[in-house]
């Protein structure tokens, strides 16, 4: 009997509406406040979804999530390269973009030699002292995602008008990514934590391109990163490619030649049977958008989940759940997934993130002013 993982996370506003009306957000940053929120949320999740094995009736501090060493989220690499970060009301830290002239002069950064490495090592020791464990969540995205954050939307114009310049930005991004991944693996051995298992290529921005342009301009950098991960792990790398909540059908041929690829994360509407034919070693993680959860009726949602389960989906990702999807609606969805999994001889593991990533960094303006 195979196991289907259902990965669940909520936006900040969902927690504000359904949880923080009864449990106000902390006024100031502190470990105690974060721990208290973690334990209270585990109890809340049990009260709402305990029938599905979610949450804890008597919450215990297990250190999971709160022990992560995390800072600057998706903008860690722009920060290392000198970007100024502003903490926004929504979306946490966001970088200022660099000019053409600034980027032309930039060279890759080795995080191990950067002053920020000292903070990471000290924070690791602090987390271990408090929780007995520490896991590194140093977000490095992918060459194209980092390139587009450094340059902004002009990067996609540069692809057509100045290929040499875009190759420079992509190489700058890739080499800095490799340095971050190497440092993370040396600093946080996998045996110390159980949160992040896979190497990842976070290719949200690829959907701005044609498959042909991706294969010609971007894939060589993804392939080099995949090879690097294989060498770093002596051949045991498991690579997850995140295509975002968009159908990946047009990109399957391009993705199929990337080495060490083990998981593909894309819209549930992707041709799952084609993935099995073209990439038999790749497990499919089906993303379901918040709009679909809100706008599809019960029969359509049932058909959606049944298709993914019947065709052998490895994971269902219900991410960025917003306030329109109430706990009652979610219980209906969870029940549907449970019933359909049983029909196809599968068990379900509901894995709920009790935080928004920004909360683990205290990355809200209200906490930056204190």
N, C-alpha and C positions, 0 to 999 in steps of 0.2 A: 504494500500500500504506500503510495507516494504522498508527500506532504506539500500542500500549497501554502505559501506564506502570503499573508495579506498585510502589506505595509501601510500604516495610517499615520498621517500628521495633519495638524490643523493650523490655520493662520492665527495670528495674534487676536484678531477680533472675535474668533470663535471662542477662545478661552475667556475673553473679556465678557462675552454675553452669557455663556452657560456656566462659567465657573467663578469668575472674579466678582460677580454681583454678590456672592456669598463669602468670598475669601479675597479681600482687597489685595491689590498688588503691593509689594514692599515699598516703603517710602525711600529706603536707602539701600545701597549695595552692601551685601554681606553674605558670607558662606552660610550662616545660619538661616537667613531669609530664603536663599535658594534651596537649601535642604528642606525647609518647612514647606515651601511651595511644591517641591518634588513629592514629598510624602502625602501631602493633601491631595494632589492631583491623582496619585495612584489610588487613593481611597475613593475619590470622585469617579474615576474610571470604573472601579469595581461596582459602585452603586448604579451606574448607568449601563454597564456592559459586562458585568460579572458572569452572566450566563454563558458568555463566549470565551471565558478564561482570561478576560482582560482586567487589569488592575489588581489590587490586593485589599482584602477586607481588613487586615491588620498590617498596614504598610511597614516595611522595614527598609533601612538605609543600606542598599546594596552597592552604592557607589556608581551604578551605571548612569551614564550621561553626565552627572554632576562632577565626575572625576576627569572629564575630558579637558585637555589643554587646547584651548580654542581662542583665536583672536583674529579679527578682521575678515573672517569668513571667506567669501569668494574673492575678496580683494586683498588677500595676503600678498600675492605676487606683485600687483600694482604698488602696494605699500613698500615692499622690498626694493622696488625699482624707483621709489621716490615720489609716488603719487600722494597728493594731499587727500585725506579722507574726511568726509563730513558725515556725521551721524544724523540720518533722516528720520522723520516720524514713522515712515514705513520703509522697510528694506534694509535697515541697519546701516552699516558703513557703505558709503559710495565714493568712488574716486573721481578726482578731476582728470580730464583727459590731457594727454600730452600733445604738443605740437609736432608737426613734421620735423622741424629742425631739432627738437629735443630727442625725438626717437632715433633720428639718424646717428646721433652721437652715443646712444646707449649701448652698454655691453651687459651680458648676463651677470647676475648676482649670485654669489654662493652664500646661502643663508647661514652656513656654519661660521662664516667670517663676518656676518652682519651683527650689529649690536642686539638685534631682536632675539638672536639665539640664546643670549644670556637670560632673557625673560622666560623663554620656553623652558630652559633647564631648571630655573628657579621655580617656575610654576609646576613643573613635573614633580619636583621634590616636595613642594607644598601639598599637592594633591595626594601624593603617596602617604605623607605624614597624616593627612586627615582621613583618607578613605582606604588606605592600604593598596591603592592601585592608581594608575594614571594612563590615560590613552590619548594619543595625539590625533587631533583632527585638524591637520594643516591642509586646507582646501587649495588645490592647485588647478582645478578645472581641466583645461585642455589648451593646446596651442592656439586654436582659433578663438576660443572664448576669451583667453587672456589678451590676445591681439586686439580683439574688438573692444575690450574694456580699456586698453591703453590708448587706442586711437579713436574709439567711437564709431559711429556709422560710416565715417569717411574711409574706414578700412575696406569696406566692400566696394567703394569707388576705386580705391587704390589697387585692388585686385585686377581691375580692368585697365587702369591707366598707368600704373607704376609697379609691375610685378616684382622688380628687384627690391623695391622698398618693402613690399609686403613679405617677401621672403626674409628680409632682415628682421622684421617684427616677429614673424613666426619663429625664427631661429632664436631670437632673444627670449621669447616666451618659453620655447621648448627647453633650452639649456637651463633656464632658471627653474622651470618645473622639475627637471631631472635632479637638480641640486636639492630642491625641497624634498622630493621623494626619497632621495638617498639619505638625507639628514633625518627624515621621519623614521625610516626603517632602522637606522642606527640608534636613534634615541628612544623609540617606542617599539620594542620587539613584540610581535603578535601575541606571544604568550602572556603579555601583561594585561591584555584587555580583550573584550569580545564585541566591540561596537563596529569597527570597520574591518572588513575582511578582504575586500577587493581593491586592486588598482582600478582607476577609473579614467575614462575619457569623457568629459562632460561637454558634449557637442551640441548644446542648445543652438548655437549660432549657425551651424551647418545648414539649417533649413532655409537660410537666406540665399543659398547657392543652388545651382543645378548639380546633379550627380556628377556630370562631366567635369565641371569646375572644381568640385570637391576632390575628385580623384586626381586631377592634375596638380592643383595648387596646395591642398590641405592634407590629403591622405599620406603623402610621404612623411610628414611630421608626426601624424598619428602612428604610422607604422614604425618609425624610429623610436617613439616612446614605448610602444608595445615590445619592441625588441630589447630596449633598455630594461624594462621590467623583468623580462625573461632572464637576462644576464644577471640582474641584481639578485634574483631568487634562485639562480642556478637551474632555471628551466621550470620552476613550479608556479609561475605567475598566473593568476586568474584575473582577467581583464573584463571590466564591465563597461560597455559603451552606452552612454545615456544620450538618446536622440531627441529627448524631450517629448512632450505629449503631442506628437505629430506622427502620421503614418510613415514608416520607414521603407515602404515597398521599393521606391525608386532608387534607394541607396543600398539595397541588399547586396547587389553584385560588387559594389565598391567596398563594402564592409567585409565581404566574405574572405578577402585575402589578408586582412590584418591578423598578424600572429598573436597567439595567446588569448584570443577573444573567447570568453566563456559565457557572457550574458549580454543580452541586448535589451535595452529599456526604451520602449516607444509606445505610441498609442495602441490601445487594444484593437483598433481597426486594422492594424498591420496584418498582412497575409502570413499567419502563423505557420501554415503548411509549407509556404515557400521558404521560410527560415529553416524548417526541418530538412528540406531538400538541399538547400544551398549551404547551410551551416549546421550540420547535424550535431556538432559539438557545442552549440550555443543554446543556452536556456533563455526563454523569452519572458520578460517582465512586462506585463500589460498595464499601462497607465490609463486611468479613467479620470477625466477632467471634472472639476467641480461643477461646471455647467451641465455636464451629462448627468451627474448625480441629482442635480436639481430639476432638470427639465424633462428627463425621460420618465415615462410612467412605469409602473411596477412590472408589466409584462415585458417592456423593452429592456429594462435593467436585468430581468431574469434571463432573457435571451442573450444579453451581452456577457454576463458571467458564465452562463452555460457554455457558450462558444469557446471562451478562453480555457475553461476547465476541460472541456471535451477534446480540444486540440492539444492539450498537454502543456498549457502555460505553467511556468515555474513559480510565478509571483504575480499578484495583483497589487498595484500601487494606487492607493487612494490618498492623494497628496493635496495640500493646500485647501483642505475642506473649510468652507466658509460658513457664515452664520445662517445661510439659507438651508443648510443641511442640519436639521435638529438631531439631538440624540435619539428621538423616536424614529426618525427617518433612517438613521444609521443602524438601529436595531433591526429594522426591516431588511436593510441591505446585508447585514451580517448573517441574518437568518437565511436569506436566499443563498448566499455563498456556501453556508454550512450544508444546507439541504442538497444543493447541486454537487458539492464535493462528495458527499456520501453516495450519490447516484453514480458517480464515476470512480468510486473506490479510492477516494482521497481523504486525508485528514487536513484540518485547517489550523494554522498557527497565526493568530492575530497579533501582530507586532506593532504596538502603538507608541509613537514618540510623545512623551508627556511634556515636551517643551517645543517652542519655536527656537530655531538656532540662535536668533538674536537675543533671546532671553539668557542663554548660557554665557553670552558675552556681555550682558547688561547693555546691549547696543541700542539704547533708546535715548533721545535727548533728555528726558526727565532724569536719567541717571548720570548723564555726562556733566550736568551743571553742579552736581553736589560736591 
